[in-house]
Amino acid sequence: MLRIGSLQLDGPLVMAPMAGTTNLPFRIIARKCGASLVMTEMVSAKGLVLRHKKTLDFLSSDPDERPLGVQIFGSDPAVMAEAAAMAEESGADLIDINMGCPVRKVLKTGAGGSLMRDPHLVEKIVSRIRRSCALPLTAKVRTGFSPQEDSFADVLRALEAGGADAVTVHARYVLQGFSGLADWTRIAQAKSTVTMPVIGNGDVTGSIMAADMMNSTGCDGVMIGRAAASNPWVFSALDPFNTSSCDISAAERRRAVIYEHCILLKKYMDSRRVGFFMRGVLLRYTKGLTASTAFRNSISSLKTPEELMEAADRYLSSLKGAN
């Protein structure tokens, strides 16, 4: 099983941090569905240090989601170190550094994917965090900023030299965003470059692909992002080490997850925004199901959690195990 520093995980499959998706309710769902480690949305290190309430709210957690990784982004070593210490104090189990975000406003600050251009700064950030925080420390990287600016191997070595415990490789360049195919050979390259555990990421959507990534690259674990956003139970289905059979249908599992997720949203999220988040959850989870287009259109005008839950209950009950 995957071990990151002092943190022993119960499986090789990790949930990727995703802005706007991996909030507390979703993390609880993902953990219950089999993710061995869940991650917060990317959190601004500067926002934490300045004690911005909306940023501090990202650190809210629940025992049911442990172990929990907090992903921070920034470019100032001192600020990153202070933010990591704050996350540790809040109860995080792991700190992850965002080094792959391709969003322009993040890149303009020198954070996210911009760090792939500066191995020296990467080592400074990691070593500074390492001195201020005792938690396992990881980084999520890309395979370089662009084909013309490929410092991948140098960044990997800088991470290890600074004291990182593991690295996750999203097998695309920063400037690719999510376009094109992930190049898994770069994950294998990472395995041959550093001795710390390497977690592969990119285009894993099924059990065969997850097992193939581990077998073909030698990576120690697999991080799943976009595929899990609409199918959080994908973690138990994908686990190549899980041979247990399930005695309920996929449709029943889907219904149970949807109901629980909506309940968690009502419990943990700002009451003024529960309807917004609940609608998003229903749109994601019902995509591709029988008669889902009509259902998805029908909830577009609904506002309250009660209305949305009633509509979901009617729709899901109508499926009768068809999916």
N, C-alpha and C positions, 0 to 999 in steps of 0.2 A: 504494500500500500504506500501511498505518497506521504512522504515526510518533508516538511519545510521547516528547517531549523529545529526548534523544540516542539513544533506542532505536528502531531501525528494525525493524519486524516483517515477516515474510514473507507475511502475509495479514491479512485483516480480522477473523478469528474468534478470540475469546478465551474461555478456559475460566473460568467463574465460581468464586470461592472457595466451598466448601460444607463446613460443619462435618460431620465424620464421614465424608467422602467423598474430598476432594482431598488425600489423603496422598501420600507419595512414589511408591509404585507406580502409583497412578492417574494422577498427573501425568505420569509417563513414558509411560504408555499414551496419554493424551490428546495429548501432544506428537507421538508417533509416528503417531497417527491424524489429525494435521493441525491441531491448535490452534496458533495463532501465538504465544500466550503462555499460560502456566499459572500458577495461583495456589495458595498454601498455604491450608489452613483458616484461619479467623480466629484470630489469635494475640493473647493478652493482653499489652499493653504492660507492664503492671505485673508480670506473671509473668516476662517477659524481664528486666526491670530487677532483680527480686529473685532472678534466676538459678534459678528453679524448674526442675528437670530436665525434667519433662514438657513444660513450655512451651518450653524450649530445644530439645527434640527436634523441634519443629515447623520449626526452621530447617535440619534435615538436608536435604541436596540431592545431586543427581547431575548430571554434565555432560549426560546424555542428556535432561534435562528443560529445559535452558536454551532461551530466556530464562525466568526465574522471577520472579514477583512475590510479595512477602510482604505479606499483609494484616494490619494491626495494628488493635486496637481499644482505646479508652480515652478519657478526657476531660481529663486533665492535660497541658497543652502540654509541660512539661519532661519528663515520663515518656514521652510519645509520641515526643519528639525523641530521647531516649536509646535507646529501643527501635528506632527507625528506624536509628540509627547502628550498633546491634548487628547488625541485619539486613543492613546494608550490609557490615559486616565479615565476616559469615558467607558472603558471596558472592551475595547477592540482586542481581537486575538492575533491580528496580523496587520501590517502596514504595506500597502502597495503604492508604487509611484507610477503615475500615468506618464508614459513616454511615447504615446502613439496617437493621441487625439489629433485628427486632421482638420478640425474646425478652425476657420481662419482667425476668429477673435482670440482663440487660445494660442495659436501659433504666433500671433503678433506680439504676445507678451513673453515669448521665449520659452513657453511651457509646452506640455504635451509633446507632439511629434517633433517640435523644434529641437528638443534635447538630443534627438538622433544625430544632430549635426555637431555635437560638442561633447565628445567622450571625457574631456578634462572636467567640464562642469558636472557631468554625470557622476564622476568619481567623488567630487567635492560634496555633492548633495547626499549621496549614499553614505559616505563616511561621516558627515555631520549628523545625519539622522541616526546612524549607528551609535554615535556617542551619546545621543539624548534619549534613546528609546531601546528598551530591551526586547521588544517583540520581534518575532520573525519578520524579515523585511524582503519584499519582492518588488519587481518592476515589470510592467507590461509594455513591451517594445514592439516596434515594427522592424522590418528587415533593412531599414535604411530610410533616409528622407526621400530619395529618388534614385533611379539607376545611376544618375550622374553624381550623386552625393551619397555614396554607400559606405558608411562607417560602422556597419553592423558588427563585425568582429571586434573592432576597437571598443565599441560601446559595451559589448558583452564582457570583455576583459576588464573594462573600467568598473562595471557593476560588481564583478567578483572581487576585484582589488579593493573596492570601497567597503565590502562586507555584506553584500546582498546574500540572501539564503536561497533564492531561486529566481528564475526569470520565466515569464510567459512571452512567447513569440507569436504575434499575429503575423502570419506569413504573407504580408503585403507591404509595399512601400507606403510611407505616409501620404504622398501625393496621389496614390491610387484610391484613397478613401476605402470604399467597399467594392470597387469595380474590379473586373477581371477575376481570375482564379487565384486562390491562395497557392503560393509556391512552397509546398511542404519540404522540398529539399533544403530550404533555409533553416527549417527546424532541425533537420539532421546536422546541418552545419553548426548550429548552436551547440548541439550535443558533443560535437568533436572539438569545440572551442573552449568550453568551460567545464568544470567538474561539478558545479552545483546543479540541482534538479532543473530540468527544462520542461515547461508545460506548453504543449502545442495548441494553437488556436487558428481557426480559419476554415470556414465552409463545412464544418462537421454537422450533418443533419440526420444521421442515422447510425445504427449500431455497427454496421459493416464499416462505415467511414471512420468511426471512433477507433475501432480495433485496428483498422488499416493504418491510421495515423501513428498509433503507438508502435505497431509492428514495423512499419516502413521507415520511421524516423528514429526510433529508439527513445522517444520522449517519455518522460516519467508520469505525465498526466495530460488530460485534455480539458481545455476551457471551452465552454459552449455559451454562445451569446444569443444571436438573433433567433436561432431555432428554438431556444428555450423561452423566448418572450411570449410565444403563443402556445407552446407545449412544454410547460415546466416539468411535467411527468417524464419528459424525455430523458432525464438523468437516470431514473431507475431502468428504463427501457434500454438505455445505451450501455449501462455498466457492463463491460466485458467480463467482469469477475462475478457477476450476479447470475446465478443459474436457477434461482427460485422461480417457480411459476406463479402466475397471478390468477386468482379464482373469480375475478370480476371482469366484466367486459370493458373495453376501451371507452365506450360511451358512458358507462357508469362512473368510471374514474374521472372522465372529463366533467361530468355533472357535479361530482363531489368536490372537485377542485374549484370549479366556478363558484359554487355556493360558499365554500370556505373563504375564498379570496374576497368575495363581496362582504362577508361578515367581518373579515379583518380590516377591510377598508373603512367600514363604519366605526370600527373600534379605534383605529390608530390615526386616521387622516383628519385633517381640518374639515369640520362638518360642512363648511361652505363649498368644499371642493370634492366631496365624496361622489356626487353624481358625475362629475367630469371624469374622475378616475375609474368609476364603475363602468361607465359607458365604454371607455377605452379597453378595459378588461374584457367586456362582453364581445366587443368587435374583434379583438385578437383571438379569443378562445373559440369563437364560433366560425371563423373563416374556413370555408370549404365543407361545412356540414350540410346535410340535407335542408333545403329551403332556407339556407342561411341569409341569402341576399334579401329576401323579404323581411326576415327578422331584423337584420342590421339596419335596413331602411326604416323599419317601424320604431326603432328606439332613438333615432336621430333627434326627435323633438322632445323626448322625455327628459325631465329635469331632476326629479327627486329619486333618492335611492329606493324608496318604496315602489315607485312606478317601474323602475328598471328591474327590480327583483321580481315583481309580479310578471312582467313581460318575459323575463328569463325563465321563470318557473313554467309558464305556459308553453314556451317554445321547447324547452328541454324535455318536458313531460311528453310532448307530441312526438319526440323522436322514437320513443319506445325501443331503444336499443338498436336503432337502424344504423348507427355510425360506430 
